[in-house]
Amino acid sequence: MELDQVTAFLEVARQQSFSRAAEKLYRTQPAISAQIRSLEQEFGQKLFDRLGRRIFLTPSGEVLFEYGERLLALHRETLQRVREAHGAVAGKLIVGANEATCLYVLPQVFAEFKRKFPQVGISIYRSFSHKILQKMAESEVDVGIVTLPVSQNNLKVVPIFEDELYVVVPAGHPMAKRPAVKIEDLAKEPLIFPKGGHTRELLERLFRKYRNQMQISMELASVESIKKFVGAGLGVSLLSRSYAAMESKSGVLKLIPIQGMKLVRRLGLVYRTDRHLTRAAQAFTEVLTASHGKPS
């Protein structure tokens, strides 16, 4: 059994598809199929069953999946520890964070980290918090910056940053002169919402009472897009204050508090307590917690 075969097996199991696994690993489907056949011959067991076009793990496959993940994690850890034994903090650091966190919270942190530890290569897995936690469970991300709360027994959670959500309107909007905005008034405006993530879930709960009268005019995937379209007068939105601080300072957008409530978004650094934290990951956590994740 070779590590390359285990990697192929795990990806097929995750994707439930030979073709998608081949695309993900930049290989041909016949090559992936050959590796799985080789594993099945070595173990004398069938590893996958088919149901229509989808494939599923057999009981033997489930055992191999569990041990295969542990094997690859141990292999990565071994490589890292051997490199670290040589002296300087080096190797690769994989950080999970969403797009907005990368843009508005982490730039100064990464700059400080690279200044102190230039031999560490940084790779960013950019996605929603729940997907980052999934990648951490699969040992594919070293540390994550996710929206709190998080409740998993095998994770260390360090609060690093919090920000309040504000109503965001164009500078010339009638609401721009108000000291605060009521939710019921906001529900009458064309709303621009993020497509997914924690903020979208929060907004769904916030406007639940006004579901029949509210108008979601646009759903956008990025904070930058939301700001651009709000600035163009196509609707209003709610964003973390730090995300629109520059546009507010320049006068393009106006940030207004929500009357009678305070919506706070909290971020935390998370890493697994049941596996070794590399020296690069340890160094990153120290830099991040020292800076408190202040936005750039």
Sequence and secondary structure as in RCSB ss.txt:
>XXXX:A:sequence
MELDQVTAFLEVARQQSFSRAAEKLYRTQPAISAQIRSLEQEFGQKLFDRLGRRIFLTPSGEVLFEYGERLLALH
RETLQRVREAHGAVAGKLIVGANEATCLYVLPQVFAEFKRKFPQVGISIYRSFSHKILQKMAESEVDVGIVTLPV
SQNNLKVVPIFEDELYVVVPAGHPMAKRPAVKIEDLAKEPLIFPKGGHTRELLERLFRKYRNQMQISMELASVES
IKKFVGAGLGVSLLSRSYAAMESKSGVLKLIPIQGMKLVRRLGLVYRTDRHLTRAAQAFTEVLTASHGKPS
>XXXX:A:secstr
  HHHHHHHHHHHHHT HHHHHHHHT  HHHHHHHHHHHHHHHTS  EEEETTEEEE HHHHHHHHHHHHHHHHH
HHHHHHHHHTTSS  EEEEEEE HHHHHHTSHHHHHHHHHH TTEEEEEEE  HHHHHHHHHTT  SEEEEES  
  TTEEEEEEEEEEEEEEEETTSGGGG S B HHHHTTSEEEEESSSHHHHHHHHHTGGGTTT EEEEEES HHH
HHHHHHTTS BEEEEGGGGHHHHHHTSEEEE BTT   EEEEEEEEESSS   HHHHHHHHHHHHHTT   
